[in-house]
Amino acid sequence: MRRKIFTLIVFLLISWTGYAQVPLAETYSKRGHKILCTAYSPDARYIATGGVDDRIMIWDAQTGNVIKTMDNRDWPLALKFTPDGQYLVSGGRTERVKIWDYKTGKLVKELKGHRDQILSLDISPDGNYIATGSSDRLIKLWDLKQRTFIKDLKGHRDQVTSVSFSPDGKKLASGSEDHTVREWNIPSGTEIRTIKGAHRADIRCLAYSPDGNYLASGADDKLINLWKDGKKENSLIGHKHILQHLAFSPDGRYLLSGGYDKFFILWETATGKIVYSSQRQRDKVVAVGFSPDGNRMMTADLTYDLKFWDISSLNIQAAAVAQNTLSGTEKKQEDSDKGQLYREQPEKQTETTSRETPLPAAKPKTETHPAPVIDVDQVKPVGIKPDPYRYALIIGNEDYSSYQLGLRSESNVDFAVRDAEIFRKYAIHVLGVPEENIIFLTDARAIEMHRAINKINMIANITKGKADIFFYYAGHGFPDEVTQEPYLIPVDVSGADLEFALKLNDVYTKLTEHPSLRVTVFLDACFSGGARNQGLVAARGVKIKPKENIFQGNMVVFSASSGDQSSLPYQEMKHGMFTYYLLKKLKDTGGKVTYKELSDYLKEQVAVKSILVNNKEQIPETNISVDIKDSWGNLRFHP
């Protein structure tokens, strides 16, 4: 019950807050016409809707008047205007593709061939082809101009729930309940690639970005995945139930999604940040879209209402303008400015470089934390020769509020990015980790953290027991209220979505799955439900003593706090309390310290200073794998 209450609170917070101003402009309604699917005409003059009343209605987009009604004889499930605006194509439970002269309301042609209902359709941008996906597991390609069947595209093992043409018309993407995404060459119909396990559940919707760089997929696993050339670039976490529909803005800067959770969410494509999340709608959001001029969003929630939302404040460019802007050198420059959605191996940085992050126009951290000179921030090389077999994964998660609507800045983790940046210097100059052997992430999303852990795991496997691995994490931790399992929390994951977080025990397993010389873990996080800032978990009102992990391999874990304690900041020194004293000991000894000496020092210094400064108990603890429980104390960072 407590988890349900907490989830509801998170939902309400999300629905109340948004970064963009997205007011409801107007609502069109037709009693008895419960809407299943929608489409905008290319010139934005008309809107088509299909409903459970077995009718297709054509609306005047300016007045909201229904100007034509076509009897479909069964539920229409997919609609699309032809690119020239002359016809409307529909598919649904009648198992036939129908071409309508929507201005007269007359059925022009029925295309027969599917053996079961048509779940999705799309029309190529040049107007030459129709593609349909059906419950019969087939994709059929039709000649629109000749209004004839061309060929079947076979390969899916379950219902084909979504099809989408690329902007250049040379590819067709398909999604299925077999959990795969496939891309096909058009018009040959040959398969380009299959993305197996694209989602962990049935795929419901697909959409290409207007520039063709990205393919978005939504599924029953509540995730939206962004793909580029068959590789996952990002996962967007925000919906709490099945994804039903996706649409890119005309300029590709935004992605709109709707789902069974009765919410629609507007995302920034380049960063994966939530720009706006709606209040709860009356029913499932089954259709979403943008007006061709980019000034409005359209949503339908399985009611009689067709809603329009004013997004003029976002300055979305109309389709034709967007294509010109996002081409050639201008497109390359924009990609360069924004950065990739995910860089698995960050480029080399100088010590003055700010955060390695996918967010555009990130401010240097000296602006974010205008702090005086701190003693531990000044580190010089101690003369240790870089060890080619030393590797480090360093993560600082600070900015949670930018990725989860409803969270205020109080939910962020003070100084986590700063902690990670300074620890990175120590890894290079004191611990002897070559700069090119460091994976460095700040404000990391779930997909980035999972990839980074997998990368370290692969390195351990390849180096055959030679790898000396350091893992540093500063950010939120969280316990499962039922199992008490502790989790590391990416910036785009809330306490109500732990299935997307990183279970700490799984992280340990990945780090020690393959033999290694040594694995050293530093965790400046707590897993009790309290942290440097309480905002992320304040709604719980409880703390939990997390389950203790027992692990194998040559691993030692230095944790910032014990039991149900919080891991707190050292405001004066602009660091986490634990990280400050970790860095201080490494600096004072030049790394010539045993693990036992470091453990004793952290326990004493942090415990005392936390009482003096924060008036709260914080006692670091050291956990040792069973394999080295008798020898760990004599380990040294270097002689």
C-alpha positions in Angstrom: 0.0 0.0 0.0 2.8 2.4 0.9 4.4 1.9 -2.6 1.0 2.6 -4.3 0.6 5.8 -2.3 4.2 6.9 -3.1 3.6 6.2 -6.8 0.4 8.2 -6.8 2.2 11.1 -5.2 4.9 11.0 -7.8 2.3 10.9 -10.6 0.5 13.9 -9.1 3.7 15.9 -8.8 4.5 15.1 -12.5 1.1 16.1 -13.7 1.2 19.4 -11.8 4.5 20.7 -13.1 6.0 21.4 -16.5 8.8 23.4 -17.9 7.1 24.5 -21.1 3.9 26.5 -21.2 1.4 24.2 -23.0 -2.1 25.6 -22.4 -5.2 23.9 -23.8 -6.2 26.0 -26.9 -9.6 24.3 -27.7 -11.5 21.1 -27.7 -13.6 19.7 -30.6 -16.2 17.1 -29.7 -18.8 14.9 -31.5 -21.1 13.0 -29.2 -21.1 9.2 -30.0 -17.7 9.4 -31.8 -15.2 7.9 -29.4 -11.9 8.5 -31.1 -9.4 5.7 -31.9 -7.1 7.4 -34.4 -6.3 10.8 -36.0 -4.5 12.4 -38.9 -3.7 15.9 -40.0 -4.0 16.8 -43.7 -0.7 18.1 -45.2 -2.1 21.6 -45.6 -3.4 21.6 -42.0 -6.9 22.5 -43.2 -8.5 19.2 -42.2 -8.3 16.6 -39.5 -9.5 13.0 -39.8 -10.7 10.9 -36.9 -11.7 7.2 -36.7 -14.0 6.1 -33.9 -15.7 3.2 -32.2 -18.9 4.2 -33.9 -17.4 2.7 -37.1 -17.2 6.1 -38.7 -14.5 8.3 -40.1 -15.1 12.0 -39.7 -13.4 14.9 -41.5 -13.2 18.1 -39.4 -12.5 21.7 -40.4 -9.3 22.3 -38.4 -10.1 26.0 -38.0 -13.7 25.8 -36.9 -14.1 22.3 -35.4 -17.1 21.6 -37.6 -17.5 18.1 -39.0 -17.8 18.5 -42.7 -17.9 14.9 -43.9 -18.8 11.5 -42.3 -17.8 8.2 -43.9 -19.3 4.9 -42.8 -16.4 2.5 -42.4 -18.6 -0.6 -41.4 -16.1 -1.4 -38.6 -13.6 0.3 -36.4 -11.0 2.3 -38.3 -7.6 1.8 -36.5 -5.2 3.8 -38.7 -5.6 6.9 -40.9 -3.3 8.8 -43.3 -3.8 11.6 -45.8 -2.0 11.2 -49.1 1.0 13.7 -49.5 -0.9 15.6 -52.2 -3.9 16.0 -49.9 -6.3 14.4 -52.4 -7.3 11.3 -50.6 -7.5 9.7 -47.1 -6.4 6.1 -46.6 -7.7 4.0 -43.7 -7.3 0.5 -42.3 -9.0 -1.3 -39.5 -11.1 -4.3 -38.5 -12.5 -4.7 -42.0 -9.2 -6.3 -43.1 -9.2 -4.0 -46.2 -7.3 -0.9 -47.1 -9.7 1.8 -48.1 -9.0 4.9 -50.2 -11.5 7.7 -49.7 -12.2 10.9 -51.5 -12.8 12.6 -48.2 -14.1 15.9 -49.7 -17.0 14.0 -51.2 -17.1 11.3 -48.7 -17.0 8.6 -51.3 -15.0 5.3 -51.1 -12.8 5.2 -54.2 -11.1 1.8 -53.8 -10.8 -1.1 -51.5 -7.5 -3.1 -51.5 -8.0 -6.7 -50.4 -5.3 -9.1 -49.2 -4.9 -9.2 -45.4 -6.5 -12.1 -43.5 -6.9 -10.2 -40.3 -7.4 -6.7 -39.0 -5.1 -3.9 -40.1 -3.4 -2.3 -37.1 -1.2 0.3 -38.8 -0.5 2.0 -42.1 1.7 4.6 -43.6 2.2 6.3 -46.9 5.6 7.0 -48.5 6.5 10.7 -48.7 6.5 10.6 -52.5 3.0 9.2 -52.5 4.0 6.0 -54.4 3.4 3.4 -51.7 1.1 2.3 -48.9 2.4 0.0 -46.2 0.1 -1.8 -43.9 0.7 -4.0 -40.8 -1.8 -6.6 -39.7 -2.7 -9.1 -37.0 -1.9 -11.7 -39.7 1.8 -11.0 -39.1 2.3 -9.6 -42.6 3.3 -6.3 -44.0 1.8 -5.5 -47.3 3.2 -3.0 -49.8 0.7 -1.4 -52.2 1.1 0.8 -55.2 -0.9 3.9 -54.3 -1.1 5.3 -57.8 -2.1 2.1 -59.4 -4.1 1.0 -56.3 -2.7 -2.5 -56.6 -0.9 -5.0 -54.4 2.9 -5.2 -54.8 4.4 -7.7 -52.3 4.4 -9.1 -48.8 7.2 -8.3 -46.4 7.5 -11.4 -44.2 9.6 -12.0 -41.1 7.6 -11.0 -38.0 6.3 -13.8 -35.8 3.4 -11.9 -34.3 1.1 -9.1 -35.0 2.6 -6.1 -36.9 1.4 -3.2 -34.8 3.2 -0.3 -36.4 4.8 0.7 -39.7 6.6 3.9 -40.6 8.3 5.2 -43.8 11.6 7.0 -43.5 11.4 10.7 -44.7 13.3 9.8 -47.9 10.9 6.9 -48.5 13.8 4.5 -49.0 13.1 2.5 -45.8 10.1 1.1 -43.9 10.3 0.4 -40.2 7.9 -2.1 -38.6 7.3 -3.0 -35.0 5.6 -6.2 -33.7 4.3 -8.0 -30.7 7.3 -10.3 -31.3 9.4 -7.6 -29.5 11.4 -6.9 -32.7 11.9 -3.8 -34.9 12.7 -4.4 -38.5 13.8 -2.1 -41.3 13.1 -2.9 -44.9 14.4 -1.5 -48.2 11.8 0.1 -50.4 10.7 -0.8 -53.0 12.6 -4.1 -53.1 11.2 -5.3 -49.8 14.5 -6.8 -48.7 15.2 -6.7 -45.0 17.9 -4.2 -43.9 18.1 -5.3 -40.3 16.3 -6.9 -37.4 16.6 -5.4 -33.9 15.9 -8.4 -31.7 14.6 -7.7 -28.2 14.1 -4.1 -29.1 11.8 -4.0 -26.1 11.0 -6.4 -23.4 7.4 -6.4 -24.3 5.0 -5.9 -27.3 5.9 -2.9 -29.5 3.0 -0.6 -30.2 4.3 2.4 -32.1 7.1 3.7 -34.3 8.1 7.0 -35.8 11.0 8.3 -37.8 12.4 11.7 -37.0 12.0 14.2 -39.9 15.7 14.2 -40.7 15.7 10.3 -40.7 18.5 10.1 -38.2 16.4 8.5 -35.5 13.7 5.9 -35.2 11.6 6.0 -32.0 9.7 2.9 -30.7 7.3 2.6 -27.8 6.1 -0.6 -26.1 4.3 -2.2 -23.3 7.4 -2.1 -21.2 6.7 1.7 -20.7 9.9 2.7 -22.5 10.5 4.8 -25.6 13.7 3.8 -27.3 15.6 5.9 -29.8 17.5 4.0 -32.5 20.2 5.1 -35.0 21.3 2.7 -37.6 20.0 -0.2 -35.5 21.8 0.9 -32.3 20.0 2.2 -29.3 20.9 5.8 -28.6 18.6 6.5 -25.7 15.7 5.2 -23.6 13.1 7.7 -22.4 11.6 6.9 -19.0 8.4 8.6 -17.9 5.3 6.7 -18.8 3.8 4.3 -16.2 1.9 2.1 -18.6 1.7 0.9 -22.2 2.9 3.3 -24.9 0.3 3.8 -27.6 1.4 6.5 -30.0 4.4 8.6 -30.9 5.0 11.7 -33.1 8.0 13.9 -33.9 7.6 17.7 -34.2 8.0 19.0 -37.8 11.6 20.1 -37.0 12.4 16.9 -35.0 13.4 18.8 -31.9 10.6 17.3 -29.9 8.9 13.9 -29.5 5.3 13.5 -28.3 4.0 10.3 -26.7 0.7 9.1 -25.3 -0.1 6.0 -23.4 -2.5 3.9 -21.3 -1.4 5.8 -18.2 -3.7 8.6 -19.5 -0.8 11.0 -19.8 0.9 12.5 -22.8 4.5 13.7 -22.5 6.6 16.1 -24.6 10.3 15.2 -24.8 13.3 17.1 -26.0 14.8 14.7 -28.6 18.5 15.6 -28.2 18.6 15.3 -24.4 15.7 13.0 -23.5 14.5 15.6 -21.0 10.8 15.9 -20.3 9.7 19.3 -21.5 6.0 18.9 -20.5 3.9 16.2 -18.9 0.1 16.6 -19.0 -2.4 16.3 -16.3 -4.2 12.9 -16.2 -6.6 12.7 -19.1 -10.0 11.1 -18.9 -8.9 7.9 -20.6 -6.0 6.3 -22.4 -4.2 8.6 -24.8 -4.5 6.7 -28.0 -3.4 9.4 -30.6 -1.0 12.3 -30.6 0.3 14.6 -33.3 1.6 18.0 -34.3 0.1 20.5 -36.7 2.2 20.8 -39.8 3.1 24.4 -38.8 4.3 23.3 -35.4 2.1 25.6 -33.4 -0.2 23.0 -31.9 -0.2 19.5 -30.5 -3.3 17.3 -31.0 -4.3 14.5 -28.6 -7.2 12.1 -28.3 -7.9 10.0 -25.2 -10.5 7.5 -26.3 -13.3 9.9 -25.6 -15.4 12.2 -27.8 -12.9 15.0 -27.4 -10.2 16.1 -29.8 -7.9 18.4 -27.9 -5.5 21.0 -29.2 -2.6 22.5 -27.2 -0.8 25.7 -27.8 3.0 25.1 -28.2 3.8 28.3 -30.1 6.2 29.3 -27.3 8.5 26.4 -28.4 9.1 28.1 -31.7 8.9 24.8 -33.6 9.7 25.3 -37.3 7.2 24.1 -40.0 8.2 21.0 -41.9 9.6 22.6 -45.0 11.7 25.1 -43.0 12.9 22.4 -40.7 14.2 20.3 -43.5 16.3 23.1 -44.8 17.6 24.1 -41.4 18.6 20.6 -40.5 20.5 19.9 -43.7 24.1 20.2 -44.7 26.7 22.1 -42.6 24.0 23.6 -40.4 22.8 20.2 -39.4 26.3 19.1 -38.7 27.0 22.1 -36.6 23.8 21.6 -34.6 24.8 18.0 -33.9 28.3 19.2 -32.9 26.8 21.8 -30.5 24.3 19.4 -28.9 26.6 16.4 -28.7 25.5 12.8 -29.2 22.6 11.4 -27.2 25.2 9.1 -25.6 28.9 9.0 -25.8 30.1 5.6 -24.5 33.7 6.7 -24.4 34.1 10.4 -23.6 36.7 12.3 -25.5 39.9 13.2 -23.6 39.5 16.3 -21.5 41.9 18.7 -19.9 41.6 19.2 -16.2 39.6 22.4 -16.7 37.0 20.8 -18.9 33.4 21.0 -17.5 31.0 18.1 -17.3 30.9 15.4 -20.0 27.1 15.5 -20.7 24.6 15.3 -23.5 22.9 18.5 -22.4 23.3 21.4 -24.8 25.1 24.5 -23.8 26.2 23.2 -20.4 27.7 25.8 -18.2 31.2 25.4 -16.8 31.1 24.0 -13.3 32.9 27.1 -12.0 29.7 29.0 -12.8 27.5 26.3 -11.3 29.5 26.2 -8.1 31.3 29.5 -7.6 33.2 28.2 -4.6 36.5 29.4 -3.0 39.6 27.3 -3.5 39.2 24.0 -1.6 42.3 22.2 -0.3 41.4 18.8 -1.8 40.6 20.4 -5.2 44.3 21.2 -5.7 46.0 17.9 -6.7 49.4 17.5 -8.3 50.9 14.3 -9.9 52.6 12.2 -7.2 55.0 10.6 -9.7 53.2 7.4 -10.2 53.5 5.9 -13.6 50.2 5.3 -15.3 49.2 1.6 -15.2 47.8 0.5 -18.5 45.7 -2.1 -16.8 44.0 0.3 -14.4 40.5 1.4 -15.3 37.9 3.7 -13.7 34.2 4.2 -14.1 33.2 7.6 -12.5 29.6 8.8 -12.2 28.3 11.9 -10.6 24.5 12.3 -10.7 23.4 15.7 -9.4 20.6 17.1 -11.6 17.5 15.0 -11.1 15.0 17.8 -11.3 15.7 18.5 -15.0 14.8 15.0 -16.0 11.8 14.4 -13.7 9.0 16.9 -13.7 7.6 17.4 -10.3 11.0 17.3 -8.6 12.3 20.6 -7.4 16.0 21.6 -7.2 16.0 20.4 -3.5 15.8 16.9 -5.0 19.2 17.2 -6.5 22.4 15.9 -5.0 24.6 18.8 -3.9 28.1 18.7 -5.3 27.8 15.3 -6.9 29.2 16.5 -10.3 31.9 18.3 -8.5 32.8 15.2 -6.5 33.0 13.2 -9.7 35.2 15.7 -11.5 37.7 16.0 -8.7 37.8 12.3 -8.1 38.6 12.0 -11.8 41.7 14.1 -11.3 42.8 11.9 -8.4 42.3 8.8 -10.5 44.7 10.2 -13.0 47.3 11.8 -10.8 47.2 9.7 -7.6 45.8 6.3 -8.5 47.7 6.0 -11.8 44.7 5.4 -14.1 45.5 6.5 -17.7 43.2 9.2 -18.8 42.0 7.2 -21.8 41.0 4.4 -19.4 38.4 6.5 -17.7 34.7 6.3 -18.4 33.3 9.5 -17.0 29.6 10.3 -16.8 27.7 13.2 -15.2 23.9 13.4 -14.8 23.7 9.9 -16.3 20.5 8.4 -17.6 19.6 4.8 -17.1 20.8 3.7 -20.5 24.2 5.4 -20.0 24.8 3.8 -16.7 23.8 0.3 -17.9 26.1 0.7 -20.9 29.0 1.9 -18.8 28.7 -1.0 -16.4 28.6 -3.4 -19.3 31.6 -1.8 -20.8 33.7 -2.3 -17.6 32.5 -5.9 -17.5 33.7 -6.4 -21.1 37.1 -4.9 -20.3 37.5 -7.3 -17.3 36.7 -10.2 -19.6 39.2 -9.1 -22.3 42.1 -8.4 -19.9 41.9 -11.9 -18.4 42.5 -11.1 -14.7 44.9 -8.2 -15.2 42.4 -5.3 -14.8 42.6 -3.2 -11.7 39.1 -1.5 -11.6 37.9 1.6 -9.7 34.2 2.4 -9.5 33.1 5.8 -8.1 29.5 6.9 -7.7 28.0 10.0 -6.2 24.2 10.5 -6.4 21.0 9.1 -5.2 20.6 5.6 -3.9 17.2 4.0 -3.1 15.9 0.9 -1.4 13.1 -1.3 -2.6 10.5 -1.1 0.1 9.5 -4.8 -0.2 12.8 -6.6 -0.8 15.1 -3.9 0.8 17.4 -4.3 -2.2 19.5 -1.2 -2.7 19.6 0.6 -6.1 21.7 3.2 -7.8 19.4 5.8 -9.3 20.0 7.4 -12.8 18.8 11.0 -13.2 15.8 9.9 -15.3 14.5 7.3 -12.8 12.3 7.9 -9.8 11.8 5.7 -6.7 8.6 4.5 -8.3 10.4 3.1 -11.3 13.1 0.9 -9.8 12.8 -1.6 -12.7 14.9 0.9 -14.7 17.4 1.6 -12.0 20.6 -0.4 -11.3 20.3 -2.9 -8.6 23.5 -2.6 -6.5 23.9 -6.4 -6.3 23.7 -6.6 -10.1 26.4 -3.9 -10.4 28.6 -5.9 -8.1 28.0 -9.0 -10.1 29.0 -7.2 -13.3 32.2 -5.9 -11.7 33.3 -9.3 -10.5 31.8 -11.7 -13.1 35.2 -12.1 -14.7 38.6 -12.5 -12.9 40.4 -9.2 -12.2 43.4 -8.1 -10.2 41.2 -6.0 -7.9 37.9 -4.0 -7.9 37.6 -1.0 -5.6 34.2 0.7 -5.2 33.5 4.1 -3.6 29.8 4.9 -3.0 29.0 8.4 -1.9 25.3 7.6 -1.7 23.0 6.0 0.8 20.3 3.4 0.3 18.0 4.0 3.2 15.6 6.5 1.5 17.5 9.6 2.8 20.4 11.4 1.0 22.2 14.7 0.8 18.9 16.2 -0.2 15.6 14.8 0.9 13.4 16.0 -1.9 13.5 12.9 -4.1 12.2 10.7 -1.4 10.5 13.1 1.0 7.1 11.7 0.2 8.0 8.3 1.7 8.3 9.6 5.3 10.2 6.5 6.2 13.7 5.1 6.1 14.7 1.5 5.4 17.7 -0.4 6.4 18.9 -1.8 3.1 19.7 -5.4 2.5 23.4 -6.2 2.9 25.1 -7.5 -0.2 27.4 -10.5 -0.2 29.7 -10.6 -3.1 32.6 -12.6 -4.6 35.8 -11.7 -6.3 38.7 -9.4 -5.2 36.4 -6.5 -4.4 36.4 -3.9 -1.5 33.5 -1.5 -1.2 33.9 1.8 0.7 30.4 3.2 1.4 29.5 6.7 2.7 27.1 5.6 5.4 25.8 2.6 7.3 22.3 1.1 7.8 19.5 3.6 7.6 21.8 6.7 7.9 21.9 9.4 5.3 25.0 10.4 3.2 25.4 14.1 3.8 27.2 17.1 2.2 30.0 19.1 3.6 28.7 22.5 2.6 31.8 24.5 3.6 34.1 22.3 1.4 31.6 22.0 -1.5 31.8 18.2 -1.5 30.0 15.2 -0.1 31.3 14.6 3.4 32.5 11.1 2.5 34.2 12.2 -0.8 35.9 15.1 0.9 37.7 12.9 3.4 38.4 10.2 0.8 40.2 12.8 -1.4 42.0 14.4 1.6 43.5 11.0 2.7 44.6 10.3 -0.9 46.1 13.7 -1.1 47.9 13.7 2.3 49.4 10.3 1.6 50.0 10.6 -2.1 48.1 7.3 -2.4 50.5 5.5 -0.2 47.9 4.1 2.2 46.5 0.7 2.9 42.8 -0.1 2.5 42.6 -0.7 6.3 44.2 2.7 7.0 41.8 4.4 4.6 38.8 2.6 6.1 39.7 3.5 9.7 40.4 7.1 8.7 37.0 7.5 6.9 35.0 6.0 9.8 36.6 8.3 12.3 36.8 11.6 10.4 33.4 11.4 8.7 31.6 10.3 11.8 33.0 13.1 14.0 32.7 15.9 11.4 29.1 14.8 10.5 28.0 15.3 14.1 29.8 18.7 14.3 28.6 20.0 11.0 25.3 18.3 10.2 24.1 17.2 13.6 23.5 13.8 12.2 25.2 10.4 12.5 27.0 9.2 9.4 29.5 6.4 9.8 31.1 5.0 6.6 31.5 1.3 6.3 33.7 -1.0 4.4 32.5 -4.3 2.9 34.8 -7.0 1.7 34.2 -9.9 -0.6 34.5 -13.3 1.0 37.5 -14.2 -1.2 39.8 -11.6 0.3 38.3 -11.1 3.8 41.6 -12.0 5.5 43.9 -10.0 3.2 42.1 -6.9 2.2 43.6 -4.7 4.9 47.1 -4.9 3.5 46.0 -3.9 0.0 47.6 -0.6 -1.1 46.6 1.8 -3.9 50.3 1.9 -4.8 53.6 1.4 -2.9 
